[in-house]
Amino acid sequence: MAKSQAIAVRCNERGQVLAFFALALPVVLLPVAAYAVDATIVAAREAGLQAATAQAAETAAQQLNIGALRSSGALVLDAAAVRLVTDQTLVEDEPGATVDWYTVTGDEVTVVTHESVMLPFSVFTGSVTVHAHATARLVAGYDGPA
């Protein structure tokens, strides 16, 4: 008799795994998948912003002040040209990015930027802000083809 009761109990328990997954899927698994998508989007946007900021700094570091070079022979950057080229390069590479600040110190330029990234699946916040920082230096000489 005990054996038939055990079989009857097992027959009544069928489908409990299905019920568990029906409850676990929306509560646990879907938020984890949404977080994975949001994290991937933020990482991709941050990498793009860093690349654009580095490109802007490198382009800005090529803006030689011709007047200072002719008068004293010093390699100095033209601050007005640096600002123009930095903004222009960043708009071309990352239209949603903003230059927070830039500094020109002799032959070195530093660019700091940020961009707001919209998250498609986030429940708690609709967007996050990513930041990037890059420094480049004007160097004398010519690196010819190797």
Secondary structure, DSSP 8 states (H G I E B T S, - for coil): -HHHHHHHHHHHTTTHHHHHHHHHIIIIIHHHHHHHHHHHHHHHHHHHHHHHHHHHHHHHTT-B-HHHHHHH----B-HHHHHHHHHHHHHHH-TT-EEEEEEEETTEEEEEEEEEEE-SS-SS-SEEEEEEEEEEE---S-----
